[in-house]
Amino acid sequence: MQRILLKSKIHRARVTAADLDYEGSCTIDEELLQAADIVPYEQIKIYNVNNGARFDTYAMAGPRGSGVICLNGAAARMGARGDLVIITSYAHYDGSEVAGHQPRIVLVDASNRKRTGGISAAAGV
């Protein structure tokens, strides 16, 4: 049996821009993508802490070290600059992988820079 488990999370990042005219996706600082083990074009789920919106899109790499979190296309209607968001990805795991699974959790500061010690697999984060 396959189970769908949390694979990656960027916790409480701040939206830096929203571009309604872009064709879609969410642009994310390449450093954060790498830290979270999310690749460009991977499906992501975004949870907006400010307004409760929950939506799916895909990841695009933004400039490394920029701190960019930009909601593009239709996703731009789901949040505004300054909103806090949780960005996640999920994967399918078989029974043998479930027991030892630990998601990659990336904690960020107010500028969307990875916090010192900001990669965790701790439960409840």
Backbone as CSV, one residue per row, in Angstrom:
resi,resn,N_x,N_y,N_z,CA_x,CA_y,CA_z,C_x,C_y,C_z
1,MET,0.840,-1.178,0.000,0.000,0.000,0.000,0.886,1.243,0.000
2,GLN,0.516,2.207,-0.784,1.202,3.491,-0.829,0.489,4.471,0.102
3,ARG,1.280,5.289,0.756,0.730,6.359,1.591,1.307,7.680,1.110
4,ILE,0.517,8.718,1.213,0.985,10.049,0.844,1.393,10.756,2.127
5,LEU,2.675,11.125,2.204,3.226,11.777,3.388,3.862,13.112,3.007
6,LEU,3.954,13.998,3.984,4.666,15.253,3.797,6.115,14.950,3.446
7,LYS,6.601,15.524,2.353,7.997,15.359,1.943,8.819,16.571,2.336
8,SER,8.247,17.771,2.116,8.995,19.012,2.289,8.076,20.113,2.801
9,LYS,8.660,21.022,3.599,7.885,22.183,4.048,8.808,23.374,4.229
10,ILE,8.408,24.508,3.667,9.042,25.796,3.956,8.045,26.501,4.859
11,HIS,8.439,26.705,6.115,7.496,27.101,7.161,7.463,28.609,7.372
12,ARG,6.288,29.203,7.150,6.003,30.613,7.425,6.920,31.565,6.667
13,ALA,7.002,31.341,5.362,7.714,32.280,4.494,6.806,33.480,4.234
14,ARG,7.412,34.591,3.905,6.656,35.816,3.655,6.552,36.044,2.141
15,VAL,5.342,36.273,1.654,5.145,36.577,0.235,5.806,37.920,-0.067
16,THR,6.680,37.931,-1.075,7.381,39.164,-1.445,6.720,39.872,-2.617
17,ALA,5.923,39.140,-3.406,5.256,39.744,-4.563,4.138,38.825,-5.040
18,ALA,3.241,39.411,-5.824,2.178,38.654,-6.486,2.049,39.232,-7.891
19,ASP,2.183,38.376,-8.906,2.190,38.815,-10.303,1.064,38.117,-11.062
20,LEU,-0.074,38.776,-11.125,-1.255,38.207,-11.766,-1.028,37.914,-13.250
21,ASP,-0.207,38.698,-13.918,-0.014,38.562,-15.360,0.986,37.482,-15.757
22,TYR,1.685,36.897,-14.787,2.604,35.805,-15.105,1.778,34.552,-15.358
23,GLU,2.285,33.615,-16.131,1.468,32.477,-16.572,1.134,31.460,-15.498
24,GLY,1.740,31.499,-14.355,1.384,30.557,-13.296,2.555,30.239,-12.403
25,SER,2.319,29.520,-11.350,3.346,28.990,-10.454,3.605,29.864,-9.237
26,CYS,4.627,29.480,-8.495,5.139,30.268,-7.378,6.654,30.287,-7.508
27,THR,7.214,31.472,-7.634,8.666,31.621,-7.719,9.224,31.619,-6.303
28,ILE,10.187,30.731,-6.062,10.764,30.543,-4.726,12.280,30.617,-4.837
29,ASP,12.901,31.339,-3.918,14.360,31.427,-3.839,14.966,30.036,-4.032
30,GLU,15.888,29.914,-4.981,16.500,28.625,-5.301,17.160,27.979,-4.082
31,GLU,17.708,28.791,-3.194,18.335,28.245,-1.982,17.305,27.540,-1.103
32,LEU,16.111,28.114,-0.995,15.053,27.491,-0.198,14.543,26.221,-0.863
33,LEU,14.406,26.256,-2.190,13.986,25.042,-2.900,14.958,23.902,-2.638
34,GLN,16.242,24.199,-2.763,17.254,23.162,-2.556,17.215,22.648,-1.120
35,ALA,17.115,23.555,-0.162,17.083,23.151,1.247,15.875,22.266,1.541
36,ALA,14.752,22.556,0.872,13.514,21.804,1.106,13.392,20.568,0.219
37,ASP,14.341,20.362,-0.680,14.281,19.238,-1.622,13.031,19.325,-2.505
38,ILE,12.781,20.533,-3.015,11.714,20.768,-3.986,12.389,21.166,-5.293
39,VAL,11.983,20.545,-6.386,12.594,20.842,-7.682,11.651,21.708,-8.515
40,PRO,12.208,22.477,-9.469,11.350,23.267,-10.347,10.306,22.382,-11.036
41,TYR,9.110,22.912,-11.130,7.932,22.279,-11.734,7.292,21.211,-10.845
42,GLU,7.838,21.001,-9.649,7.208,20.061,-8.715,5.917,20.681,-8.184
43,GLN,4.884,19.854,-8.046,3.627,20.330,-7.475,3.856,20.706,-6.021
44,ILE,3.323,21.859,-5.642,3.387,22.304,-4.253,1.989,22.713,-3.807
45,LYS,1.796,22.665,-2.505,0.571,23.153,-1.888,0.976,24.340,-1.025
46,ILE,0.186,25.394,-1.087,0.484,26.601,-0.325,-0.691,26.883,0.594
47,TYR,-0.373,27.151,1.855,-1.368,27.479,2.871,-1.089,28.902,3.333
48,ASN,-2.025,29.811,3.107,-1.854,31.204,3.486,-2.318,31.379,4.928
49,VAL,-1.388,31.711,5.799,-1.678,31.867,7.226,-2.585,33.076,7.457
50,ASN,-2.454,34.120,6.645,-3.215,35.345,6.853,-4.689,35.221,6.489
51,ASN,-4.995,34.544,5.382,-6.393,34.519,4.939,-7.013,33.123,4.879
52,GLY,-6.226,32.098,5.198,-6.748,30.735,5.222,-6.819,30.048,3.873
53,ALA,-6.435,30.733,2.800,-6.473,30.116,1.466,-5.509,28.936,1.406
54,ARG,-5.942,27.889,0.712,-5.126,26.687,0.498,-5.232,26.370,-0.983
55,PHE,-4.094,26.239,-1.665,-4.137,26.020,-3.105,-2.906,25.273,-3.592
56,ASP,-3.054,24.692,-4.786,-1.974,23.952,-5.436,-1.421,24.779,-6.586
57,THR,-0.133,24.655,-6.815,0.523,25.225,-7.983,1.812,24.444,-8.184
58,TYR,2.771,25.017,-8.875,4.060,24.350,-9.035,5.176,25.340,-8.747
59,ALA,6.331,24.818,-8.400,7.471,25.641,-7.999,8.297,26.069,-9.202
60,MET,8.774,27.302,-9.158,9.746,27.832,-10.114,10.903,28.394,-9.296
61,ALA,12.120,28.226,-9.784,13.291,28.723,-9.063,13.479,30.214,-9.303
62,GLY,13.651,30.939,-8.185,13.990,32.354,-8.252,15.461,32.537,-7.940
63,PRO,15.964,33.746,-8.050,17.383,33.992,-7.800,17.817,33.506,-6.413
64,ARG,18.950,32.800,-6.388,19.503,32.243,-5.147,19.835,33.377,-4.169
65,GLY,19.368,33.217,-2.937,19.657,34.193,-1.892,18.784,35.433,-1.917
66,SER,17.813,35.486,-2.830,16.965,36.674,-2.972,15.848,36.739,-1.942
67,GLY,15.461,35.589,-1.401,14.329,35.541,-0.484,12.984,35.627,-1.180
68,VAL,12.968,35.558,-2.506,11.723,35.731,-3.259,10.728,34.598,-2.990
69,ILE,9.501,34.997,-2.732,8.327,34.118,-2.715,7.261,34.907,-3.473
70,CYS,7.090,34.594,-4.758,6.176,35.358,-5.606,5.053,34.461,-6.103
71,LEU,3.828,34.833,-5.782,2.648,34.116,-6.272,2.355,34.608,-7.682
72,ASN,2.306,33.689,-8.641,2.160,34.057,-10.048,0.830,33.584,-10.622
73,GLY,0.360,34.294,-11.630,-0.870,33.914,-12.320,-2.052,33.895,-11.364
74,ALA,-2.907,32.889,-11.505,-4.111,32.793,-10.670,-3.773,32.742,-9.183
75,ALA,-2.618,32.176,-8.836,-2.210,32.101,-7.426,-2.046,33.489,-6.813
76,ALA,-1.811,34.500,-7.650,-1.656,35.867,-7.148,-2.936,36.366,-6.479
77,ARG,-4.075,35.756,-6.811,-5.348,36.125,-6.181,-5.490,35.527,-4.779
78,MET,-4.589,34.614,-4.419,-4.704,33.873,-3.158,-3.889,34.475,-2.021
79,GLY,-3.135,35.540,-2.307,-2.329,36.149,-1.264,-1.794,37.487,-1.715
80,ALA,-1.209,38.193,-0.768,-0.668,39.516,-1.042,0.718,39.643,-0.422
81,ARG,1.452,40.614,-0.905,2.776,40.877,-0.351,2.669,41.025,1.167
82,GLY,3.565,40.340,1.864,3.583,40.390,3.322,2.858,39.239,3.997
83,ASP,1.999,38.534,3.270,1.303,37.384,3.861,2.293,36.287,4.229
84,LEU,2.001,35.592,5.311,2.796,34.426,5.696,2.187,33.189,5.057
85,VAL,3.049,32.351,4.465,2.581,31.129,3.817,3.415,29.939,4.261
86,ILE,2.798,28.783,4.205,3.478,27.508,4.419,3.448,26.802,3.071
87,ILE,4.618,26.434,2.570,4.748,25.796,1.261,5.130,24.342,1.493
88,THR,4.353,23.424,0.937,4.602,22.002,1.175,4.634,21.218,-0.131
89,SER,5.253,20.060,-0.060,5.129,19.060,-1.125,4.965,17.707,-0.456
90,TYR,4.300,16.822,-1.150,3.991,15.493,-0.631,4.502,14.455,-1.618
91,ALA,4.714,13.241,-1.149,5.159,12.153,-2.022,4.499,10.851,-1.586
92,HIS,4.502,9.890,-2.482,3.968,8.550,-2.213,5.090,7.677,-1.665
93,TYR,4.811,6.986,-0.575,5.795,6.103,0.055,5.166,4.735,0.252
94,ASP,5.965,3.694,0.045,5.445,2.352,0.318,5.688,2.016,1.784
95,GLY,5.127,0.902,2.220,5.175,0.524,3.631,6.567,0.491,4.220
96,SER,7.552,0.050,3.459,8.914,-0.044,3.985,9.554,1.325,4.191
97,GLU,9.054,2.362,3.512,9.620,3.705,3.635,8.954,4.529,4.733
98,VAL,7.750,4.155,5.121,6.968,4.966,6.051,7.599,5.037,7.440
99,ALA,8.039,3.919,7.966,8.528,3.862,9.349,9.662,4.841,9.623
100,GLY,10.601,4.974,8.726,11.744,5.849,8.966,11.648,7.205,8.303
101,HIS,10.488,7.512,7.741,10.355,8.761,6.984,10.454,9.983,7.885
102,GLN,11.225,10.976,7.440,11.302,12.275,8.098,11.188,13.348,7.020
103,PRO,10.193,14.205,7.078,10.085,15.261,6.074,11.195,16.291,6.246
104,ARG,11.486,17.004,5.179,12.469,18.086,5.223,11.718,19.368,5.558
105,ILE,12.017,19.962,6.701,11.351,21.180,7.163,12.368,22.315,7.144
106,VAL,12.053,23.399,6.438,12.947,24.550,6.354,12.288,25.715,7.082
107,LEU,12.969,26.226,8.084,12.495,27.375,8.850,13.177,28.622,8.309
108,VAL,12.419,29.700,8.160,12.976,30.928,7.592,12.764,32.104,8.536
109,ASP,13.584,33.148,8.329,13.424,34.375,9.110,12.472,35.324,8.371
110,ALA,12.343,36.542,8.857,11.399,37.503,8.281,11.767,37.921,6.859
111,SER,13.016,37.663,6.442,13.461,37.985,5.080,13.512,36.753,4.182
112,ASN,12.911,35.670,4.636,12.899,34.396,3.900,14.292,33.816,3.711
113,ARG,15.164,34.071,4.659,16.477,33.438,4.654,16.404,32.251,5.599
114,LYS,17.033,31.166,5.204,17.047,29.965,6.044,17.663,30.327,7.389
115,ARG,16.924,30.037,8.459,17.435,30.321,9.801,18.575,29.378,10.135
116,THR,19.487,29.830,10.986,20.556,28.969,11.472,19.913,27.762,12.118
117,GLY,20.364,26.593,11.722,19.715,25.380,12.198,18.327,25.235,11.622
118,GLY,18.084,25.903,10.495,16.742,25.999,9.938,16.287,24.850,9.074
119,ILE,16.947,23.717,9.142,16.437,22.525,8.465,16.192,21.501,9.543
120,SER,14.983,20.994,9.581,14.586,20.121,10.670,13.736,18.986,10.140
121,ALA,13.727,17.925,10.858,12.776,16.850,10.585,11.929,16.634,11.824
122,ALA,11.908,17.641,12.700,11.209,17.517,13.977,9.705,17.474,13.776
123,ALA,9.053,16.624,14.513,7.597,16.523,14.469,6.983,17.779,15.056
124,GLY,5.863,18.159,14.515,5.115,19.279,15.061,5.571,20.637,14.592
125,VAL,6.509,20.701,13.651,6.964,21.999,13.165,6.118,22.397,11.992
